[in-house]
Amino acid sequence: MTELSFETRLDLIESGYEFLLAYAAQGLESDTQGGSGPKVRDVLTDMLRGLTGIANALPTDQESLKAFLAVLDGDAGKAGAAIGLVLSQPHISSQLVDNLNASIHLRALLTDLFLIDEATKRRAD
């Protein structure tokens, strides 16, 4: 299995979150209902794949970045636990996904990713 780049991981998580926002708005009782229902499990699985080990996907020797990568790793673990909880349910409703979207853990992860992505872009310029 190939190691995912940081950019690929970021894309999986960001596009997954966008999908989840749309899924939550559909008002579905279960992922077996409607056209995009079964895809929600694939999206959540891809998000988990993207966030697992994400802090190691951006190696650095800069101390401030190392410190933040530890924060990112912790937030990724918490968001991963929330996503895992949703995936373990026999039915994934729009309401369940809406609650996941509102989770402070998922929001913290997204904010971390936006911050680190922007910070590393600036260093590369």
N, C-alpha and C positions, 0 to 999 in steps of 0.2 A: 504494500500500500504506500503510495507516495505521500510525502509530507506536504500539507497545504501551506501556501504562502500566506503571509499576513493579509495581503490584498484579497486573496480568494476567501479567506475566513471572514474578512470584513464584509465582502459582497454577500456571502451566504447569510450572515446575521442581519444585515440591513435589508436585503430583499425579502428575507423571511419575515421580518417585522412588518414590512409593508403588506405582505400577503396576509399576515395575521390581523392587521387593522381592517382589511377588506372582509376577511372571514367573519370577524366579530360583528360586522354591520349586517350580515345576512340573516340573522335571527334563526339560525338552524338549531334544532334540538340535538342533533347528532351528526357526526362526520359521515354517517351512512346515508344522509339525506342531502340532496342537492348535488350539483355538478362538481364543485370544488372540494367537497367534503373529504374524500379519501386522500386528496393531495395534502391536506393539513398535516397528516402524520409524516409524510415525506419531508415537508418543509421543516417541521419541528426537529426531525432527525438530522436534517442537514444543518440546522442551526446548532444543534448539540455538537455535531462533528466540527463545525467551525469554531466553536468556543472552547472545546476541550484542548488544553495545551496552548491556548492562544498567546499567553505571555512568553512562551518559548519561541514563538514564530517571529519575534522581532528582537534579535540579539543586539546587545549594545554594551558599550563600555562606559557610557555616561552615567554617573551616579544618580542624578535626578531622574533619569529615565528608568534606571534599575529599580529605584524606589517606587515609581509609579507602576511599573510592571507587576510588582507585588500586589498593589491595589487592584489592578486589572485581573490578576489571577484569582483573587478572592471574590471579586464581583462576578467573574465568569463562573466560578464554582456555585455561587448562590443562584445565579440565573439558570445554570444547568440543572440544579436541583428542582427548580420550579418547572422548567420545561419537562424534566423527567416525570414529575408528578402528573402533569397534564397527559403525557404520552401513556402513562400507566392506566389511565381511565378507559373503561370499555367503550364509552361514547364521549366524543369531544364536541361539546356544544359551543355555539357562538358566545354564550354568556361565560363559559369557562375560559375561552380564549380572550374575551374582553377583560376578565379578571387577571389573566396572565399579562396582558398588555399593560395593565395598570400597576402591575407589581413593581415596587420600588427597586427590586433586584434586577429586573430586566431593564428598567429605565436607567439605573446606575451603570449597567454594562454598556448600554448604547451611548451614554454620555461619555464614559471612559474612552470608548472607541473613537468617537468624534474628536475628543480632545487629543488623544495620542496620534490619530491620523493627521490632524492639523499641525501638531507640534513637530512631527517627523517630516512633514512636507516642507515646513519652514526651514528645517535644518538642511534639507537637501538642496534648497535654492541657493 
